[in-house]
Amino acid sequence: MIGTSHAGDDSAVAGVPTGVSQELSVLITQGKNKQSLALTRALGRRGHTVTVGSSTRLARTFASRYCEETFRYTPPEEDERAFLEDLSAVVREGSFDLLVPAGESTVVPIARERDALSRFTTVPVVDWETLQLAHDKERTIDLARRLGVPVPETYVPSSTEELGALAEDLEYPVVVKLRKGVGGVGLRHAAGPDELLEVYDERGESNAIFDYRRPLVQEHVPGTVHDVNCLFERGEPRAVLVQKRVLCSPPSGGIGVVNETVRNPELAEYATEILGHLDWHGIGQVEFVVDERDGSPKLMEINPRLWGTFELALAAGVDFPGLLCELAGNGTARPTLEYRSGVRFVWFDVPMMTSFWRSERPFARALTIARDLADGAETNLSLTDPLPMATRAIHAGTLGLRAAASRFDQR
């Protein structure tokens, strides 16, 4: 049920002015995610009315002063049909100009029902078949090969017997990853044949978001993760920005804790070629690793959703929230292909704390971040909207206590 949340009177505008003069009513999913909060703040500061949905009561975005209304829905990972029924009821009852899914767990089912939902609001996501291709890393790799986009050596054994025959001929280390998955879930590393056979057999419950069947075995590419962040309009690029992950959690290529905008025309060209071939529409992120051995890029995956670090784009001059509003309000968005390089952003969140816990030199890492801040790096901290951070701290503390209790019970 929709209920009133915190509304603010702060009229400050962040980022670049939008090309939409009228106020829009926007519905955002996955209120627990940091991109949902960042998007809510960006739109609320422009005077748009923002409603946020989540599957949990402790969604950080619910506490934002820029969140006008909230609603809860069935977790799509547990029951996709029930989630769509919950969402459809809210969309039909409201008068929303734009629906933005802020993560894979909602963008996947929303893409499936895009045409039905589009009768009531603008849904800037790709069609179901295209999303399925982008969400499936095996199909993404096959497409990249056909287009001449470089990829890591990748194998998809059909059985453990086939894997056993393959294991002796591989160069190690290798990575085992889910064909369909997000956030590093199911990601495993193997240093040799025996370890590969062991970690390959690890299984979980498959659903529309995570598929544990026939995982990929891929060469480990040492290097720096680069993301090409895009907004496309029916196959045409409207915004393209390249960033690198300066500090990740985990360090092997996980969530960006410190990111920086860079110039890399080669990566931008590869990303626009593959998304253009797919006739992409809406937000998308193409992830590469630039191989430290020879400087060559390798495509890792396509993320068909609003990425968690998009605040960096705002700081660098690319107004992705405004462009989404242009798509909703005008049916088209102006090209915004220039941005400031060398802009750095630091995210204070659970992944940062995890990076300290796992680091062998936590004080050196803290000093590096302090220097970034002293040099003018932007952060996600907001003095005018502090409640979401407090909510996140409570949620993180609750999860930590549960994990500690679980470990104690196992003793």
Secondary structure, DSSP 8 states (H G I E B T S, - for coil): --EE----------SS--S--S--EEEE--TTSHHHHHHHHHHHHTT-EEEEEESSTT-GGGG-TT--EEEE---TTT-HHHHHHHHHHHHHHS--SEEE--SHHHHHHHHHTHHHHTTTSB--S--HHHHHHHH-HHHHHHHHHHHT-----EE--SSHHHHHHHHTT--SSEEEE-SB-STTTT-EEESSHHHHHHHHT------SS-B-SS-EEEE---EEEEEEEEEEETTEEEEEEEEEEEEEESTTT-EEEEEEEE--HHHHHHHHHHHHHTT--EEEEEEEEEETTT--EEEEEEE-S--TTTHHHHHHT--HHHHHHHHHHHSS---B----TT-EEE--SHHHHHHHHH-S-HHHHHHHHHHHHHTT-EES--SSS-HHHHHHHHHHHHHHHHHHHHHHHT-
